Amino acid sequence: EILEFKNLECLDLDNNMFITIPAMLAHLSRLQVLSMSNNTIASCLVTLPAIKELRLDGNMITSPVLKRILRLEPQNLTVLSLARNKLRVIPVELRRLSSLKELYLDHNEIDGSLSQTVIQSLTGLTTLNL
């Protein structure tokens, strides 16, 4: 079982059939990088305490789900990749991620623009893909 790997820092679960981020991952207290791209994730209710990179490209994540993710994830997140999802708007909760350096939101259904408040709060951003 994956929980036996208490020192796990990086986990790649790409190209599977996950519909949510497994709750058991919250027990991996050293997990810093999680990639679950190309699944069918449409919800997230788990907090990942040490996560720095979260890659969820090619899933079914909507704007309301992104809002929930942003409430759960810590502020030390440096990479957030949500390309090829079902996002229509970019929630203002994104501004809470003050350590964010890379943000990937390309190939979504975004019909508006980033608010000035969000842009100004992401002062460490080095990469932005819309």
C-alpha positions as CSV (number, residue, x, y, z in Angstrom):
1,E,0.0,0.0,0.0
2,I,1.2,3.5,-0.8
3,L,0.9,4.7,2.8
4,E,3.9,2.5,3.7
5,F,6.1,5.1,1.9
6,K,6.1,7.6,4.6
7,N,9.0,9.5,3.1
8,L,7.4,9.9,-0.3
9,E,8.0,13.4,-1.7
10,C,6.9,13.0,-5.3
11,L,4.0,10.9,-6.7
12,D,2.9,10.5,-10.3
13,L,-0.6,9.1,-10.8
14,D,-1.0,10.4,-14.4
15,N,-3.2,8.6,-17.0
16,N,-5.4,6.6,-14.7
17,M,-9.1,6.6,-13.9
18,F,-9.2,8.6,-10.6
19,I,-12.3,10.8,-10.2
20,T,-11.0,12.5,-7.1
21,I,-7.7,13.0,-5.3
22,P,-7.6,10.0,-2.9
23,A,-8.1,11.0,0.8
24,M,-5.3,8.6,1.9
25,L,-2.7,11.0,0.3
26,A,-3.3,13.4,3.2
27,H,-1.3,10.9,5.3
28,L,1.8,11.4,3.2
29,S,3.1,14.3,5.2
30,R,6.2,14.8,3.1
31,L,4.5,14.7,-0.3
32,Q,5.6,17.9,-2.1
33,V,4.8,17.0,-5.8
34,L,1.6,15.4,-6.9
35,S,0.8,14.8,-10.6
36,M,-2.6,13.4,-11.4
37,S,-2.9,14.6,-15.0
38,N,-5.2,12.9,-17.5
39,N,-7.6,11.3,-15.1
40,T,-11.3,12.2,-14.7
41,I,-10.9,14.2,-11.5
42,A,-14.0,16.4,-10.8
43,S,-13.7,17.0,-7.1
44,C,-11.1,17.5,-4.4
45,L,-11.7,17.3,-0.6
46,V,-8.3,16.4,0.6
47,T,-5.7,18.7,2.2
48,L,-2.1,18.0,1.2
49,P,0.0,19.7,4.0
50,A,3.4,19.8,2.3
51,I,2.4,20.1,-1.3
52,K,4.5,22.5,-3.5
53,E,3.6,21.3,-7.0
54,L,0.1,20.2,-7.9
55,R,-0.4,19.1,-11.5
56,L,-4.0,18.3,-12.5
57,D,-3.9,18.8,-16.3
58,G,-6.5,17.1,-18.5
59,N,-9.2,16.4,-15.9
60,M,-12.8,17.6,-15.4
61,I,-12.1,20.4,-12.9
62,T,-14.5,23.3,-13.0
63,S,-14.3,26.7,-11.4
64,P,-16.2,25.8,-8.3
65,V,-13.9,22.8,-7.7
66,L,-10.9,25.0,-8.2
67,K,-12.3,27.3,-5.5
68,R,-12.5,24.3,-3.1
69,I,-8.9,23.3,-4.0
70,L,-7.6,26.8,-3.3
71,R,-9.3,26.7,0.1
72,L,-7.6,23.4,1.0
73,E,-4.1,23.9,-0.4
74,P,-1.4,25.6,1.7
75,Q,0.1,28.9,0.7
76,N,3.5,27.3,-0.1
77,L,2.2,26.0,-3.4
78,T,4.7,27.1,-6.1
79,V,3.4,25.3,-9.2
80,L,-0.3,24.9,-10.0
81,S,-1.1,23.3,-13.4
82,L,-4.7,23.0,-14.4
83,A,-4.4,23.1,-18.2
84,R,-7.1,21.2,-20.3
85,N,-9.9,21.3,-17.7
86,K,-13.4,22.8,-17.6
87,L,-12.5,26.2,-15.9
88,R,-14.8,29.1,-17.0
89,V,-13.6,31.7,-14.6
90,I,-10.5,32.2,-12.5
91,P,-11.5,32.6,-8.8
92,V,-10.2,35.4,-6.7
93,E,-9.1,32.8,-4.1
94,L,-6.1,32.3,-6.3
95,R,-4.6,35.4,-4.7
96,R,-4.1,33.4,-1.5
97,L,-1.2,31.5,-3.2
98,S,1.5,34.1,-2.5
99,S,4.3,31.6,-3.1
100,L,3.0,30.7,-6.6
101,K,5.7,30.8,-9.3
102,E,4.1,28.9,-12.1
103,L,0.4,28.9,-13.1
104,Y,-0.9,26.9,-16.1
105,L,-4.5,27.5,-17.1
106,D,-4.3,27.1,-20.8
107,H,-6.9,25.1,-22.9
108,N,-9.8,25.7,-20.6
109,E,-13.1,27.5,-21.2
110,I,-12.2,30.8,-19.5
111,D,-14.5,33.5,-20.8
112,G,-13.1,36.4,-18.7
113,S,-9.8,37.7,-17.7
114,L,-7.7,37.6,-14.5
115,S,-8.8,40.3,-12.1
116,Q,-6.2,43.0,-11.3
117,T,-6.4,42.0,-7.6
118,V,-5.3,38.4,-8.4
119,I,-2.5,39.5,-10.7
120,Q,-1.1,42.0,-8.2
121,S,-1.1,39.5,-5.4
122,L,0.9,36.9,-7.4
123,T,4.2,38.9,-7.2
124,G,6.5,35.9,-7.4
125,L,4.9,34.5,-10.6
126,T,7.4,33.7,-13.3
127,T,5.3,31.6,-15.6
128,L,1.7,32.2,-16.6
129,N,0.0,30.2,-19.4
130,L,-3.6,31.1,-20.2
